[in-house]
Amino acid sequence: MRIAGFISDQLTENPVKVNYTWYDKSSGIVQWNFENMGSTTRSFILLRGIEENHKVSEIYAFGNAFYPLYYKNFNVDFITKPEALVNVSPKANNAPLAVIENSDSTLLVAFLYTLSGGSRYSVLEGGWKGIEPGGIKIVLAKYAMTDNFSIKYDEKQCTLYNEESKTDYGCPENPFTVRSALMKINNSIKPLFNDRISVINDGKDGQML
């Protein structure tokens, strides 16, 4: 398995544009460049697949593949409220994770990007040696609430990352609990793994921020 790896919006034109450039092609590192062409702050996730022989593999959300490992080892946190990101440098930039709710109510985890109107943001992604991204799409996301979530993840995410990167990173407890913003999208995105994500029933409603 090859995985590269970190109002109705349907009625309005998506103001967020994206392209990629090679940061280090010999090492398989691409640079994703986002720009919010609109005047208001927007949150979104990035979809992309792997293009080989003029065909694009299954498209999935950036961050959905290895998020347990990112969360434990790479100083990547779940965000509780969308906040505009500060564009420091492609190498230093580090987007947060969030729980995403599909239009069919299924839940997944992905990197969440939030850009103020007129701003730009760039981030690096490895795992592209000998292949290129395809099926690239921005999906706008809207904040719904903040709540506590139990996440039981497929541990293949950890073994696959370590096999591909020749590393030995650990993963968090399984399941693990986080407090996260819940972001809703109008699309239905298939999670890459069979993770089980649920709101923790502690007798309290989710908090609107």
C-alpha positions as CSV (number, residue, x, y, z in Angstrom):
1,M,0.0,0.0,0.0
2,R,1.5,3.3,-1.1
3,I,0.5,6.4,1.0
4,A,1.9,9.9,0.7
5,G,2.4,11.5,3.9
6,F,1.1,15.7,7.3
7,I,-24.9,28.7,3.8
8,S,-24.2,25.9,1.3
9,D,-20.7,26.2,0.2
10,Q,-21.8,24.2,-2.9
11,L,-23.7,27.3,-4.0
12,T,-20.7,29.7,-3.8
13,E,-17.4,29.7,-5.6
14,N,-14.6,28.4,-3.4
15,P,-12.3,31.4,-2.8
16,V,-9.4,29.2,-1.6
17,K,-6.9,28.2,-4.2
18,V,-4.1,25.6,-4.0
19,N,-1.2,24.5,-6.0
20,Y,2.0,22.5,-5.3
21,T,5.7,23.0,-6.1
22,W,8.6,20.7,-5.5
23,Y,10.5,21.6,-2.4
24,D,13.0,18.8,-2.8
25,K,12.0,16.4,-5.6
26,S,14.9,14.0,-5.1
27,S,13.6,13.5,-1.5
28,G,10.0,13.4,-2.6
29,I,8.9,16.5,-0.7
30,V,6.3,18.8,-2.1
31,Q,5.2,22.3,-1.0
32,W,1.5,22.9,-0.8
33,N,0.6,26.6,-1.4
34,F,-2.8,27.9,-0.3
35,E,-4.3,31.3,-0.9
36,N,-7.6,32.7,0.3
37,M,-8.7,35.0,-2.5
38,G,-11.8,36.1,-0.6
39,S,-12.3,38.8,2.0
40,T,-13.5,36.5,4.9
41,T,-11.7,33.9,7.0
42,R,-12.2,30.3,5.6
43,S,-11.5,26.9,7.1
44,F,-10.8,23.9,4.8
45,I,-9.2,20.6,4.3
46,L,-7.0,19.4,1.4
47,L,-7.9,16.3,-0.7
48,R,-5.4,14.6,-3.0
49,G,-4.4,11.2,-4.3
50,I,-1.4,9.7,-6.1
51,E,-1.1,10.1,-9.8
52,E,0.6,7.3,-11.6
53,N,0.4,6.4,-15.3
54,H,-2.2,9.1,-15.9
55,K,-4.5,7.5,-13.2
56,V,-5.2,8.9,-9.7
57,S,-5.4,6.6,-6.7
58,E,-8.1,6.9,-4.1
59,I,-8.3,10.5,-3.0
60,Y,-8.2,11.2,0.7
61,A,-7.8,14.1,3.2
62,F,-4.3,15.3,4.1
63,G,-3.6,14.2,7.6
64,N,-6.1,11.3,7.6
65,A,-3.5,8.6,7.0
66,F,-1.1,9.0,9.9
67,Y,-2.7,11.4,12.4
68,P,-2.2,9.2,15.5
69,L,1.5,9.2,14.9
70,Y,1.6,13.0,14.1
71,Y,-0.3,13.7,17.3
72,K,2.0,11.7,19.5
73,N,5.4,12.6,18.0
74,F,5.3,15.7,15.9
75,N,3.8,18.4,18.2
76,V,0.5,18.3,16.2
77,D,-2.5,19.1,18.3
78,F,-6.2,19.0,17.8
79,I,-7.7,22.5,17.6
80,T,-10.7,23.4,19.7
81,K,-11.6,26.6,17.7
82,P,-10.6,27.5,14.2
83,E,-8.0,30.3,14.2
84,A,-6.3,31.9,11.2
85,L,-2.8,30.3,10.7
86,V,0.3,32.5,10.6
87,N,2.5,31.8,7.6
88,V,6.0,31.6,9.1
89,S,7.8,29.4,6.5
90,P,6.9,26.2,4.7
91,K,9.3,24.2,6.9
92,A,8.1,25.8,10.1
93,N,4.4,25.8,9.4
94,N,2.4,23.2,11.3
95,A,-1.4,22.9,10.8
96,P,-3.6,21.4,13.6
97,L,-5.9,18.4,13.4
98,A,-9.7,18.5,13.7
99,V,-12.6,16.0,13.7
100,I,-14.4,16.3,10.4
101,E,-18.1,15.4,9.9
102,N,-19.1,14.2,6.5
103,S,-22.4,15.0,4.9
104,D,-23.5,11.5,5.7
105,S,-22.5,12.1,9.4
106,T,-19.5,9.8,9.4
107,L,-16.4,11.2,11.2
108,L,-12.7,11.3,10.3
109,V,-9.6,13.3,11.3
110,A,-7.6,15.6,9.0
111,F,-5.4,18.6,9.0
112,L,-7.6,21.8,9.2
113,Y,-6.4,24.9,7.5
114,T,-7.8,28.3,8.4
115,L,-6.8,31.4,6.4
116,S,-7.9,35.0,6.8
117,G,-9.1,36.9,3.8
118,G,-6.3,37.6,1.3
119,S,-3.7,35.5,3.2
120,R,-1.4,32.7,2.0
121,Y,0.0,29.6,3.7
122,S,2.4,26.9,2.6
123,V,3.3,23.6,4.1
124,L,5.5,20.6,3.3
125,E,4.6,17.0,2.7
126,G,6.9,14.1,2.2
127,G,6.3,10.7,0.7
128,W,6.2,11.7,-3.0
129,K,9.4,10.2,-4.3
130,G,8.8,8.9,-7.8
131,I,5.2,9.9,-7.8
132,E,3.1,13.1,-8.1
133,P,-0.1,14.4,-6.4
134,G,-3.3,14.2,-8.4
135,G,-7.1,14.8,-7.8
136,I,-6.3,17.9,-5.8
137,K,-9.3,19.6,-4.2
138,I,-10.1,22.1,-1.5
139,V,-13.1,21.3,0.7
140,L,-14.5,24.2,2.8
141,A,-15.4,23.3,6.4
142,K,-17.6,25.0,8.9
143,Y,-17.3,25.0,12.7
144,A,-20.1,23.2,14.5
145,M,-19.0,22.8,18.1
146,T,-16.2,21.7,20.4
147,D,-16.5,18.3,22.2
148,N,-14.6,15.4,23.7
149,F,-14.0,12.5,21.3
150,S,-12.9,8.9,21.7
151,I,-10.7,7.8,18.8
152,K,-10.0,4.1,18.2
153,Y,-7.7,4.0,15.2
154,D,-6.3,1.3,12.9
155,E,-2.8,0.7,14.0
156,K,-1.7,0.0,10.5
157,Q,-1.2,3.7,10.2
158,C,1.8,3.5,12.5
159,T,3.4,0.5,10.9
160,L,3.0,1.8,7.4
161,Y,4.5,5.2,8.3
162,N,7.5,3.6,10.0
163,E,8.0,1.1,7.1
164,E,7.9,3.9,4.5
165,S,10.1,6.3,6.4
166,K,12.4,3.7,8.0
167,T,11.6,5.1,11.4
168,D,10.4,3.6,14.7
169,Y,7.9,6.2,16.0
170,G,5.3,5.1,18.6
171,C,1.6,5.9,18.6
172,P,-0.8,7.0,21.4
173,E,-3.0,4.7,23.5
174,N,-5.7,3.0,21.5
175,P,-8.3,4.3,21.9
176,F,-7.3,7.8,23.0
177,T,-9.4,10.8,24.0
178,V,-9.1,14.4,22.7
179,R,-11.0,17.6,22.9
180,S,-11.5,18.9,19.4
181,A,-13.5,21.3,17.2
182,L,-16.1,19.4,15.0
183,M,-16.0,20.8,11.5
184,K,-18.8,20.0,9.0
185,I,-18.3,19.6,5.3
186,N,-20.9,19.3,2.5
187,N,-18.9,16.4,0.8
188,S,-18.7,12.8,1.7
189,I,-15.1,11.8,2.0
190,K,-14.2,8.2,2.6
191,P,-11.7,7.7,5.5
192,L,-8.6,5.9,4.5
193,F,-8.7,3.6,7.5
194,N,-11.5,2.0,9.5
195,D,-11.1,4.3,12.5
196,R,-14.0,4.6,15.0
197,I,-14.6,8.1,16.3
198,S,-17.4,9.0,18.7
199,V,-18.4,11.8,21.0
200,I,-17.9,10.9,24.6
201,N,-21.2,10.8,26.4
202,D,-20.5,12.6,29.6
203,G,-23.9,14.1,30.0
204,K,-22.8,17.4,28.7
205,D,-23.6,19.0,25.4
206,G,-20.9,20.1,23.0
207,Q,-19.7,23.7,23.6
208,M,-20.3,26.3,20.9
209,L,-17.5,28.8,20.8
